Amino acid sequence: MTTLKNIIIHAILGNQPIFANVATGVHEGNITKTLESAAATRYLLGTPGSAPGEVDICGDSDAPLGVITDEGAAGDPVNVAMLGGASSTLLMVANGPITAGSAVYTAADGKVQEQPEISGNYFQVGFAVTAAASDGDRLEVMPVTPRFTIVLDPFSGTAATDIDALGVALSEAPDKVIVLP
């Protein structure tokens, strides 16, 4: 049903897109942000950009905001499906093979990976619903609110050293600590 308000807006803006969720306030699962750097593919993880209202491609240790469901050049408006507010599964891009049912974590270039095999800081973003065979494959993920995860090198076998390493990790208040075998 066309209202007078919509006719006036269309007359003023022409065929320009109208984004209703760009202002501060309450959003239901999705939000429009401006790309800080180009996104050459869809379904990459995004992290808050350096300026308010921006989103950038997430790195492996960046806190993710959500999935950038569009592609575009720097400065383009894009939709971001927020991880903690998604009411459905989301597509994401794998950085390598991922088994259905496994937990998925942040990886470089906005992609996701199975449990990291290199020590460092990561965020668990969900569980794989479908599998991915190789880098660049899309997979369906049941998203979760990002869980800060610290992956530690294997314990050395020296109690004092291992307790110190674990103490340092726990002082960062992670949601989860993984010790590599």
Salt bridges, closest charged atoms under 4 A:
ASP135 OD1 - LYS111 NZ 2.74
